[in-house]
Amino acid sequence: MQSGTRRNSLLALLLLALISLLTLIFAWAGSPQGNTLRFELAKTAMQVLAVAVLGSVATLAVSAYQQSQTQDAKRRDQKLEHWHRHVENAKDKRTRQDDLLRSLLQETVVTYHRVKRLRRLLAAETKDSAGGHISRATYDKHMAELNDAQLEFEKYTRLAPFIDDDRLERSREPTLRDEDMPRLYSLATYYRSIEAYLNRIIDEYKEVRHSVADDKGTSIRQFKRLSQFVYVRDDFVKGAADNMDKIIATLQQAILQPLLLPTPQDEDGQRPST
């Protein structure tokens, strides 16, 4: 609508300029003297012609400016739309990533608590006046549970490298101070450490099960890995508890990281530098 109005105004000014030019040519053709009708007509035609020319130039300038403003507004709208789309995509991706990490954290804690529960039951069921004996039935029952837990940690070890989340690529060893030489660990490293620790106990079970008495049982002290798992706290802390703390710290740190979103002024719509 505005474009049509500007075009009509420009045509009207051009027509007026043409009429004024023809009038000027007509009036000036007779070499008019001052204070004559032709002279006054020529003066008027010149003034109208000047106004028409200046008006046309002004109309063209205004039209070009408005067109430029319209294009700028269109680009701003497109940029804003791109920004909104990028922000929504980033939020959706972060939601999916956080859901995965929270699920992994919850499942890991549940599996770890199963291991702690099993360790406590073994300590209670092997505590006797003879110094701690374990029957084959008790050994079989708890090693089956430990085997399930070990397979769960093996699963986490295999899945961790495939999690699409740059917050988990590498993390500083939580026990190191900032001034220490940085050592980088992946989440899979901590899972692998726990899985390997439990696997050593199961390997021992496969080797010594045949020697366990069915009735009175066999002293648990004869089985190094099992007895350390049940009775030596430092062994369990080093093999499982410490690594579990690092897993929790790594996942929590990732989940709590703020989402860095681009501003509408970012030309490429990418994450702003920090």
Phi and psi in degrees as a GROMACS rama.xvg file:
@    title "Ramachandran Plot"
@    xaxis  label "Phi"
@    yaxis  label "Psi"
@TYPE xy
-64.8821  -37.5948  GLN-2
-61.4588  -41.5173  SER-3
-66.6379  -37.8408  GLY-4
-65.3777  -44.4113  THR-5
-62.9141  -38.99  ARG-6
-65.2403  -42.3737  ARG-7
-65.5006  -39.8  ASN-8
-64.0178  -41.3831  SER-9
-65.2374  -41.376  LEU-10
-63.9501  -38.676  LEU-11
-65.0471  -41.3693  ALA-12
-66.4976  -40.7537  LEU-13
-64.2674  -39.7555  LEU-14
-64.6478  -40.6643  LEU-15
-64.4683  -39.9407  LEU-16
-63.909  -39.9742  ALA-17
-64.6737  -44.2652  LEU-18
-63.2805  -41.5634  ILE-19
-64.7239  -38.9203  SER-20
-65.0247  -43.6978  LEU-21
-64.7631  -39.3606  LEU-22
-64.1687  -41.0274  THR-23
-63.2638  -42.3955  LEU-24
-62.6805  -42.8953  ILE-25
-63.9253  -45.6426  PHE-26
-70.7756  -35.0816  ALA-27
-82.2493  -15.281  TRP-28
-61.3779  -30.3216  ALA-29
-92.8184  15.0711  GLY-30
46.0128  65.1954  SER-31
-67.7561  146.178  PRO-32
-92.098  165.123  GLN-33
-61.8826  148.656  GLY-34
64.9622  29.144  ASN-35
-115.85  164.453  THR-36
-63.1142  -42.1185  LEU-37
-63.9801  -37.8236  ARG-38
-65.2836  -45.7611  PHE-39
-66.19  -37.1894  GLU-40
-64.7546  -39.581  LEU-41
-64.9302  -41.8296  ALA-42
-61.7263  -45.1272  LYS-43
-63.7281  -41.1166  THR-44
-63.3527  -39.2244  ALA-45
-65.0099  -41.7603  MET-46
-65.1863  -44.3411  GLN-47
-65.308  -38.1755  VAL-48
-62.68  -43.2421  LEU-49
-62.4027  -43.9017  ALA-50
-62.7105  -42.4185  VAL-51
-64.7142  -42.1464  ALA-52
-65.5036  -48.0518  VAL-53
-62.3655  -37.9422  LEU-54
-64.7466  -38.8545  GLY-55
-65.2347  -43.5684  SER-56
-62.2451  -43.3984  VAL-57
-63.9576  -40.5023  ALA-58
-63.4935  -41.9004  THR-59
-64.2133  -40.8288  LEU-60
-64.3534  -45.2586  ALA-61
-63.543  -41.2982  VAL-62
-62.3342  -44.2121  SER-63
-63.9377  -41.2932  ALA-64
-64.3843  -46.2539  TYR-65
-64.0914  -37.7436  GLN-66
-64.6312  -40.4392  GLN-67
-63.5412  -41.7664  SER-68
-63.8167  -38.646  GLN-69
-63.8734  -42.9167  THR-70
-64.7551  -40.8256  GLN-71
-63.0971  -42.0055  ASP-72
-64.7815  -38.3533  ALA-73
-64.3735  -42.1251  LYS-74
-65.2522  -39.4967  ARG-75
-63.5179  -40.9855  ARG-76
-63.7647  -42.1979  ASP-77
-64.3761  -41.3383  GLN-78
-64.3649  -41.7568  LYS-79
-65.3211  -40.3493  LEU-80
-63.3074  -41.8255  GLU-81
-62.9976  -40.1336  HIS-82
-63.4184  -46.5211  TRP-83
-58.924  -42.9675  HIS-84
-64.7691  -41.679  ARG-85
-65.3551  -41.1311  HIS-86
-63.6656  -44.8566  VAL-87
-63.3764  -41.0802  GLU-88
-63.7554  -41.0061  ASN-89
-65.1574  -40.7686  ALA-90
-66.2225  -41.5707  LYS-91
-63.1679  -42.9929  ASP-92
-63.9098  -43.4892  LYS-93
-63.8361  -37.889  ARG-94
-61.7705  -44.5391  THR-95
-64.5836  -41.9137  ARG-96
-64.3987  -44.3849  GLN-97
-65.2906  -39.0312  ASP-98
-60.8421  -41.5463  ASP-99
-65.5852  -43.9975  LEU-100
-66.9921  -40.2748  LEU-101
-64.6763  -40.7793  ARG-102
-63.5542  -43.1048  SER-103
-63.2246  -42.7843  LEU-104
-62.5917  -44.4001  LEU-105
-64.3766  -46.4624  GLN-106
-63.7058  -38.3002  GLU-107
-65.2965  -44.0198  THR-108
-63.1199  -40.9475  VAL-109
-61.3847  -45.4308  VAL-110
-64.4322  -41.7799  THR-111
-63.53  -39.916  TYR-112
-66.0195  -30.4103  HIS-113
-63.5298  -39.5664  ARG-114
-66.2051  -42.8634  VAL-115
-63.6482  -40.8974  LYS-116
-61.8498  -44.1126  ARG-117
-62.0609  -41.5381  LEU-118
-62.5151  -42.2154  ARG-119
-66.163  -40.2397  ARG-120
-65.024  -40.8478  LEU-121
-62.1791  -40.8683  LEU-122
-63.245  -40.3382  ALA-123
-72.2492  -40.8476  ALA-124
-79.6332  -14.9386  GLU-125
-105.996  2.84604  THR-126
-85.9433  114.585  LYS-127
-147.131  176.449  ASP-128
-69.0441  -19.6221  SER-129
-85.0581  0.569216  ALA-130
103.209  11.323  GLY-131
101.398  96.3905  GLY-132
-121.225  149.883  HIS-133
-126.868  131.918  ILE-134
-86.1512  164.32  SER-135
-64.6665  -37.6663  ARG-136
-63.1389  -44.1549  ALA-137
-65.6834  -42.2669  THR-138
-60.2189  -47.9736  TYR-139
-61.0716  -45.7249  ASP-140
-60.4872  -48.6586  LYS-141
-77.9306  -31.0756  HIS-142
-69.7404  -29.5979  MET-143
-64.1943  -41.4942  ALA-144
-67.3265  -41.5158  GLU-145
-65.9491  -35.6809  LEU-146
-62.9514  -40.9222  ASN-147
-61.7902  -42.5421  ASP-148
-65.3426  -40.9847  ALA-149
-61.7699  -39.1315  GLN-150
-67.1055  -32.9303  LEU-151
-64.7535  -46.1833  GLU-152
-66.9295  -31.5646  PHE-153
-65.1459  -38.8337  GLU-154
-62.2058  -45.6887  LYS-155
-62.1468  -37.0247  TYR-156
-61.7285  -40.7903  THR-157
-75.5674  -32.2637  ARG-158
-82.8462  -31.4309  LEU-159
-54.1396  -43.3797  ALA-160
-65.4354  -16.0815  PRO-161
-97.5687  3.54369  PHE-162
-73.836  121.214  ILE-163
-82.6933  81.6684  ASP-164
-155.928  108.995  ASP-165
-67.2392  -12.3379  ASP-166
-69.7223  -15.3206  ARG-167
-108.994  6.91322  LEU-168
-57.8392  -54.2834  GLU-169
-149.327  150.16  ARG-170
-141.37  151.483  SER-171
-71.2708  141.594  ARG-172
-55.0335  117.353  GLU-173
-58.4551  -24.1567  PRO-174
-86.4382  -6.29843  THR-175
-86.8051  146.242  LEU-176
-83.393  159.862  ARG-177
-60.5637  -32.8632  ASP-178
-79.5654  -10.3831  GLU-179
-75.3991  160.31  ASP-180
-61.7781  122.488  MET-181
-66.3513  136.913  PRO-182
-123.128  130.203  ARG-183
-102.448  135.364  LEU-184
-129.771  144.443  TYR-185
-95.011  160.557  SER-186
-59.742  -36.9453  LEU-187
-61.5375  -29.068  ALA-188
-61.5004  -42.4896  THR-189
-68.682  -41.9101  TYR-190
-62.0365  -42.1756  TYR-191
-63.8764  -35.4724  ARG-192
-65.1018  -43.9054  SER-193
-66.7094  -44.2808  ILE-194
-59.6939  -41.7927  GLU-195
-68.0152  -37.6242  ALA-196
-62.7616  -47.0209  TYR-197
-68.1033  -35.0079  LEU-198
-65.2437  -33.2882  ASN-199
-64.6881  -36.2975  ARG-200
-68.0242  -39.2891  ILE-201
-70.127  -37.8957  ILE-202
-60.8176  -39.9234  ASP-203
-64.0681  -40.4679  GLU-204
-58.9175  -42.4397  TYR-205
-64.8179  -29.5128  LYS-206
-82.947  -34.0324  GLU-207
-111.117  -3.70498  VAL-208
-54.5254  -40.967  ARG-209
-62.493  -20.8207  HIS-210
-91.2675  -4.30262  SER-211
-81.5316  130.353  VAL-212
-71.3413  145.635  ALA-213
-78.1849  -34.9511  ASP-214
-94.6001  -73.5441  ASP-215
-78.3702  -17.0166  LYS-216
85.6652  178.024  GLY-217
-124.666  144.981  THR-218
-57.1143  128.123  SER-219
-67.3209  -19.1678  ILE-220
-67.5292  -16.7016  ARG-221
-74.4737  -15.0259  GLN-222
-110.145  100.235  PHE-223
-57.4682  -52.7504  LYS-224
-63.6981  -44.7736  ARG-225
-65.9057  -45.7452  LEU-226
-65.6484  -37.4739  SER-227
-66.9698  -40.2614  GLN-228
-59.5815  -41.589  PHE-229
-82.9196  -42.1391  VAL-230
-109.226  -23.3468  TYR-231
-98.3745  104.604  VAL-232
-62.3861  -42.9664  ARG-233
-61.1019  -34.406  ASP-234
-64.1039  -43.7788  ASP-235
-69.0745  -39.3289  PHE-236
-62.1961  -46.8699  VAL-237
-66.9865  -41.1025  LYS-238
-80.0969  -31.6438  GLY-239
-129.723  -53.7942  ALA-240
-61.0604  -46.5685  ALA-241
-61.7715  -43.8399  ASP-242
-66.1656  -34.4942  ASN-243
-65.3093  -40.1125  MET-244
-60.5585  -38.5478  ASP-245
-69.2671  -36.3928  LYS-246
-63.1188  -47.5676  ILE-247
-61.874  -44.4078  ILE-248
-62.6611  -41.5459  ALA-249
-65.4073  -45.613  THR-250
-68.9626  -41.8216  LEU-251
-64.8411  -42.2519  GLN-252
-60.4824  -40.1477  GLN-253
-66.6814  -45.366  ALA-254
-64.8651  -35.5032  ILE-255
-84.4634  -5.47057  LEU-256
-65.2806  133.197  GLN-257
-68.5668  148.951  PRO-258
-83.2562  118.389  LEU-259
-87.0436  114.337  LEU-260
-106.212  147.573  LEU-261
-72.4761  157.517  PRO-262
-94.8345  161.062  THR-263
-59.9728  -19.2365  PRO-264
-80.2558  -12.7644  GLN-265
-69.9057  114.532  ASP-266
-59.4521  -44.0092  GLU-267
-91.3846  -1.15931  ASP-268
69.5387  16.5077  GLY-269
-91.2701  170.529  GLN-270
-62.6714  132.831  ARG-271
-67.2565  151.028  PRO-272
-71.9454  150.855  SER-273
